[in-house]
Amino acid sequence: MSQTVDRSRTIQRMKDALRLDPTTTAVVTIDCQRGNLEPAIASLPVPEPDCHRVVESTNLLLGIARDRGIPIVHVSTVYEAPLLATHPFERTMLEVKESFTPHRNSDFARHKRPGSIEGELVPALDVRPEDIRVDSKRTFDSFHGTPLELLLRSMRCDTLLLAGCNTNTCVLATTFGAYNRGFRVVLVAECVASAYGNDLHEFALANVQRRLGWVLSLDELRAKLAVTQPLKARAAG
């Protein structure tokens, strides 16, 4: 196995150079759905401790965003019958009776069908009426076949704060999609997790911060946003 390359100095210097403007920033949550983040019913389950961490931390992120006047977009996925478990890799996994998730059996054949309980957003997620919902996602990339880019451009947002799951699939694919469209991406570390193993979660974080964008903790994000006035305060002034 290859040795891990130490890029900590570069990562820290990139963090130091990052400036965030709340007026051009949006939060995008990805697949914070019961089929991933509610252990009792999840068809592709994130490990239970990570479920609680992601939901609680994402709610903190949403609170930070609301306080700063940052818009929030919730992206979710469902799979109609022609799309569910029809990819050759997925079909083969089911045929050989292997689980997608290493810690517990998955049930991908029922994963997030339209109208199913698995497709609903986690009830504990702090979704508000003013938040934007994008429910047309059908692939890993939140941009593919959805109005997400049009919405972000219309709101004049060039920076995305990402939360959700899975770190190494939908979050990473959305990061690539954002990068390819010229958006600046920040993954909020406490707000992402993977059902596929912590090694792939860590790989995805490393891949992002070494080539595609930034990975910040909630505390680091608060500190970055603290150097600018909240939008509400600007409007009041």
N, C-alpha and C positions, 0 to 999 in steps of 0.2 A: 504494500500500500504506500502511496506517495505521502511524503511529509507535508503537513500543512504549512503553507507559506505565511510568514509573519508580515502582514500588511497593516498592523495596528497604527503605525506612525502615519501612514497615508490616510487611513480612515479617520483618525483624529484631526488631521489637518483639514480634511474635507468637511468634517463637522464644524470646525472652527470657522470655516469660510462661508458656511451656509447662512443665508438671511431669509427669513420668512415674512411675507407681507399678508396679513389676514384678508385684505381686500382682494387678493388674487389667488386665494387658497380655498380648496374644498376638501371635505372629508368624504371618502368613499368606503362604505362597508361592503364586503364581498361575501355573499353566501352565509350570512349569519342566520342560518335556518335550522329548524328542529331536526331535519335529517342528518345534520352534522353535529350540532352543539347541544342537543338534548339527549343525554345518555340513555334514558329509559326507552326512547323510541327511535333513536338514530339508526338509519340504514347504512351510513358510512361514518361511523362514530369517531370523533376526536376523543382522545383519552379524557376521562371525566374531570381530573383536576385542571386540565387545560381548557375544558369547556367553561368552567366557572371563571377562570382567569380571563379568558377572552371576553366573555360577556360583561363582567364587572369592569374590566379595564376599558373596554370600548365605551361603556356608559360614561366613564370618567372623561374619555376623549370627546364624546359628544357634548358633555357639559362644558369642557374647555372651548369647543368650537362655538357653542351657542353664546357663551360669554363674550367671545371675540367677534361675533357676527359672521362666522364662517358657515357657508351653506353645507348641508349634509345630504348625501345621496346614498340610498340603500339599494344595492344591486343583488338580485336573487335569481336562482336558476330553477327551472323545471324541465323535465324531459318527457315529451310526448312519446307514445309507444314506438313510432318509427326511429326515435333517437335513443331510447333507453337500452343500454347494454347491447348495442348493435355494432359498435366499433370492433374490429378484429381482435384487438388486444383484450377488450372487455369480454367479448364472447369466449375467448380462449380461457381467461381466468375463471369464468363460470363453468366452462366445460370440464376443466381439470379440478374443479371444486377447491380453488384456493381463495383465501380471503384477501381483499385489498388492504385490510388493516391488520398489522401484526399483533396488536394487543387484545383483539376481540374479533369475533366473526362479523363480517359485513354482510349486508343483504342488498347487493347492488341492483338486483333485478327489480326491486321496488323503490329505487332511490328517487325521491322527489318528483313523483308524477303530478301533472296538473290537478289541482284540487285536493291533493293528498295532505295529510297532516305533516309529512316530512318536508313539504315544500313551503310551509309557513315560516315566517320569521320567528325567532325565539321570543316567546312572550315577555321574557325579562329584559329584552333589548329596549332601550329608551327611544322609541320611535314616536315622533310628534307629527301632527297634521301638516305642519309647514315643511317637513322633510320631503325630499323628492324620492319617488320609488321608480326603479327600473327593473321590470320583471320579465324582460324579453331575452335574458341571457340563456344561451343553450350550449355554450362551449366554455373552455377554461378562461378565455380572454373576455373580460367585461366589455370591451369595445366592439367585439365582432358581432355584427347583426343587431346592435342596440343603438339607442339615441344618446349614449353617454357622451361621446365627443361633442355632439351638437349642443347638448345641455351645458357642458363645461365651457365651450367657446362662447355661448350666449351669455354666460355669467362672467365672462372674462377671467376665468380661472386658469392659471398656468402651473399651479402647484397642487399636488394631490397628497393627502394624508390617508394612507391605506390601512384598513383593519379587516379581519375576517379569516377565512380559511378556504382552501388549505394553502399553507405557505409555499409549498413546492409545486403546486398545480395552478389553481385559479389566481392566487395572489401574485405568484411569479409571472404567469402568463399576462396578467393585467399590467404588471410592471413593464414587461416588454412592450405590450401594446401602447402604454403611455409613452414610454421612451421613444418608440418609433414615430409617435405623433408629436414629439417635441415637448411633452409635459415633464415637469420636474416631479420626482416621486420620493416620498418619505414613507417608509414602513414604520409603524409604531410598534415597538418590539413586544410589549405586553399584550398587544391586541391581535396578534396573529398566532396560529398554531396549525399543526398538521396531523391528520389521521394516519399518515403513512410511516411514522417513526420520527423520533426526535433528530436522528441523523440527517434526514432529508429536510426537516425544518431548519436545522443549523446550516446545512448546505445552501438553502435558498437565501437565508439572511446574508451569508458570506458572499454569495453570487451577486446579490443586489448591491451591497455596500462597496464591493471591490470594482464594480463595473457599471451599474445601472442607476444607482441613486443612493439614498441615505437610509440608515436604520437608527432611529432615535428612541430613547425611553420616554415615558410620559414626562418625567422630570426635565429631561433635556428639551423636550418640545415646549413645555411651559416656559423654560428659560429663554428659548428662542423667541417666543411670542411676547414675552414680557418687555422686550426692548422697543415694541411698537405700541401705540395707544389702541385700546379696543375700539372697534368701529362705532359702538354705541356712544362712547365718550366723544369721539370725533364729531358725530352727528349732533350731540348735545352742545358741543362747543361751537 
